[in-house]
Structure formats: structure tokens, C-alpha cells
Amino acid sequence: MRVATTPTQLLEGFPVGPQPTACQHCGDILQEGDRATVFAARPADTDQWAIHRPYCLTCSPDTIRHPTVGCTELLAQCRLGTRADLATQQTRLVVLEPELTDSSPPTNRATDPRAMPVPPR
């Protein structure tokens, strides 16, 4: 079943990673309540999204500098929160209040010489 959604709806509550999660650039630990930027991507041949790179606001990129041909990519600023599973006593950082700053559809910038091709599987 397919469900249409906006990037903001998609990212709201999306897991950023296990704790501790660090900024992709400087390595500072990101915690609940921090403002951050997340880079999410989905290859065109799948329905699975993943957050590949969290950044602190100091290291946050303004745009998707090197889009990947064949992937839909989203860059969003957000606040980080915690989702708890009481049965397993585990917590994860999640995206709260995302604000999209840039996006790149799978065909966007395909002629850009800086765009990286999707590696063969």
C-alpha cells in the first residue's frame, strides 16, 4: 500500500540513530532537545528512507551539495527528541518539528557533473 505524504510529515518522528548519536562533521554528541540538521535519502528502487547524516547547527550544510543520481534526498533542520520503548527499556533520538531546507529528486541535477552516480549493486 502506498501513502502520499509531505517531506515534513515523513520526517516527523523518524529515528535519527541509536544513542549516542554524533554530528557527521565534528563528532559532537547530539542529545534530546538539541537543534540539528538531518540528511535523509531513499533510492528510487525502494520505499525505505534512512537518515544518513545528522549535523549539529554549527556544521549544518545549507544545501545538498553533491546530489546522488537515482536517490531522493532531503535536508531538514529539526529539534531532536526521544522516543522510548518501555517494554524493552530502549530509547532513540527522533526528528521533531522538521523544516525542509533543500531536496533533490532522483532526476534532479542529473546533468550536474558533481552529481554522484548510484553505485552498482
Beta strands, then each sheet from edge to edge (+ up, - down):
strand 1: 15-18
strand 2: 21-22
strand 3: 29-30
strand 4: 35-43
strand 5: 50-56
strand 6: 71-85
strand 7: 90-104
sheet 1: 1+ 7- 6+ 4- 5+
sheet 2: 2+ 3-
end
